[in-house]
């Protein structure tokens, strides 16, 4: 199963809304189709959304170039498409980051290249973003395995949502760490939270781990405390959608609760994320925009209505874990222990 593939000027996206029942690809030839796929979570997970958006910018550029605009018109219309993509999901900063990368590339290219050449350069830019994302996952996996696997004893790990290959262009961030540990014989068991309301844990994480023969046990979200109490969880590892300058971390709704439980049970809590997930322009988690989704996602389960159809609902897709609950953030440049604003500033000054 490949999360996304760029083939013959079209973006093939594995439709994750259908997993695990059906493996079907959406063939996107227009940027608006990618935007809609991001909105409905056909492609999801912060890094994967970023890569998809980078290719969507190529589709937009090709479309606009067909009208033979001058360079100014081309740039204006490309920026419009960028804003359309950027607004598709507000929390994952990788989406904004990838659109900005492509816009900056386009602006630089237009100063010395034709519109047609700029389109080609944007395509190369998207391929580089995809390749780099896969490489970052490998590095995160190595740093994470070095950190968690110090004792060389097989570990029992709990994870929430899906921060795996289905959420990136590579082996995943949190699941990249787990895959790397497993390749060293250092995973005893993974507990996967089902992750209400859309069940990314049950549908996606379980599928990925079972396909790779990594031992996984599925639990409902409200079992995490008891599992920590009774099953000897050695560590929690999760992904991230946006990390503020002080280390406060937005991730799938429920992550904050898991962090609080981990603190109560003395379990180390790790976040695995590439540098593109950090948003150093915002001081702390209070400034992270939290996406609220359709209320029917909560009113039903797997398409079956689970409550009164007119009940009031609150459906935030993400929450923010305060930095002081985080043992370490595993990045492609190394592990940031006990993150806060001073530690993050020093880390990024040193690592670039
Ligand atoms: O709503 P989703 O499925 O896009 O949420 C995904 C998550 O919260 C992931 O943990 C996060 O994006 C990190 S993916 C490497």
Boltz pocket constraint, residues with backbone or C-beta under 6 A from the ligand:
constraints:
  - pocket:
      binder: B
      contacts: [[A, 41], [A, 43], [A, 44], [A, 45], [A, 46], [A, 47], [A, 92], [A, 160], [A, 161], [A, 162], [A, 163], [A, 164], [A, 167], [A, 168], [A, 172], [A, 173], [A, 174], [A, 200], [A, 238], [A, 239], [A, 240], [A, 241], [A, 251], [A, 252], [A, 253], [A, 272], [A, 317]]
      max_distance: 6.0
